[in-house]
Amino acid sequence: MIVAGKNFGCGSSRPAAKSLKSLGVSCLLAESINGLFLRNAINFALPALSLEGVSRMFEEGDVAEVDVEGGRVKNLRTGETKIATPLPRALIRIIESGGLLPLLIKEGYLKG
């Protein structure tokens, strides 16, 4: 998991989100996320939530519990909990499908 500051992903290209997912990053929490990066993260099934104050919520090595659908983020060491604006159901569906391409294949829009 990555916990970051403001405008995470600004200036990155499509491979950045895919690379993070490939490296085993399970979720991104940031003060704010660049819009293009957010969409690319979702397309590669990398859950990402913008949450004011999140960078002050965690220290290196802390463990988080994240409910992406509900927008709930909890630091298991301190018990501090914050609520982000949840992702729309359509974006959750892309993440649950393993990304945009797997979803399009599953729904018959693309050949597998």
C-alpha positions in Angstrom: 0.0 0.0 0.0 1.1 3.5 -0.7 0.2 6.5 1.4 1.0 9.8 -0.3 0.5 13.5 -0.4 -1.2 15.8 -2.8 -1.7 15.3 -6.6 -0.2 11.8 -6.6 0.5 10.6 -10.1 0.8 14.0 -11.7 2.7 13.7 -14.9 2.7 10.0 -15.0 1.8 7.9 -18.0 -0.4 4.8 -18.2 2.4 2.4 -17.3 2.9 4.0 -13.9 -0.3 2.5 -12.4 0.2 -0.8 -14.1 3.8 -0.9 -12.7 2.6 -0.2 -9.1 0.1 -3.0 -9.4 2.7 -5.4 -10.9 5.0 -4.6 -7.9 2.3 -5.7 -5.5 0.9 -2.4 -4.4 -2.6 -3.3 -3.2 -4.1 0.1 -2.7 -3.2 3.8 -3.0 -4.3 6.4 -0.4 -3.4 10.0 -1.1 -4.4 13.5 -0.1 -5.4 14.0 -3.7 -4.8 11.9 -6.9 -4.3 13.3 -10.4 -7.4 12.5 -12.4 -5.6 10.8 -15.3 -3.6 8.7 -12.9 -6.7 7.8 -10.9 -8.5 6.5 -14.1 -5.4 4.5 -15.1 -5.2 3.0 -11.6 -8.8 1.9 -11.8 -8.3 0.5 -15.3 -5.5 -1.7 -14.0 -7.5 -2.7 -10.9 -5.5 -0.7 -8.4 -7.9 0.8 -5.8 -7.1 4.4 -5.1 -8.8 6.8 -2.7 -8.3 10.5 -2.1 -8.6 11.4 1.6 -7.6 14.6 3.2 -5.2 14.1 6.1 -4.3 10.5 5.2 -0.5 11.3 4.9 -0.5 12.3 8.6 -2.5 9.2 9.6 0.2 6.7 9.0 3.9 6.1 9.8 6.2 3.7 8.0 5.2 0.1 8.9 1.7 0.9 10.0 -1.1 -1.4 8.8 -4.3 -0.1 7.2 -7.7 -1.6 6.9 -9.4 -0.2 3.8 -13.0 -0.5 2.7 -12.8 0.8 -0.9 -16.6 0.6 -1.5 -17.4 2.5 1.7 -14.4 4.8 1.6 -13.4 3.8 5.2 -9.7 3.9 6.1 -8.4 2.8 9.5 -4.9 2.7 10.9 -4.8 -0.5 12.9 -2.0 0.7 15.2 -3.7 3.9 16.3 -7.3 3.1 15.6 -7.7 6.4 13.7 -10.4 6.2 11.1 -11.3 8.5 8.3 -14.0 8.3 5.6 -13.2 9.2 2.0 -15.7 9.8 -0.8 -16.3 6.3 -2.0 -15.6 5.4 -5.6 -18.7 5.1 -7.8 -20.1 1.6 -8.2 -19.0 1.5 -11.9 -15.4 2.0 -10.9 -15.6 -0.6 -8.2 -17.0 -3.0 -10.8 -13.9 -2.5 -12.9 -11.6 -3.2 -10.0 -13.6 -6.3 -9.0 -13.2 -7.6 -12.6 -9.5 -7.3 -12.5 -9.3 -4.2 -14.6 -11.0 -2.6 -17.6 -9.7 -5.1 -20.3 -10.8 -8.2 -18.3 -14.3 -6.5 -17.8 -14.6 -5.8 -21.5 -13.6 -9.3 -22.4 -16.0 -10.8 -19.8 -18.9 -8.7 -21.2 -18.1 -9.7 -24.8 -16.9 -6.3 -26.1 -13.4 -7.7 -26.7 -12.2 -11.1 -27.7 -10.1 -12.9 -25.0 
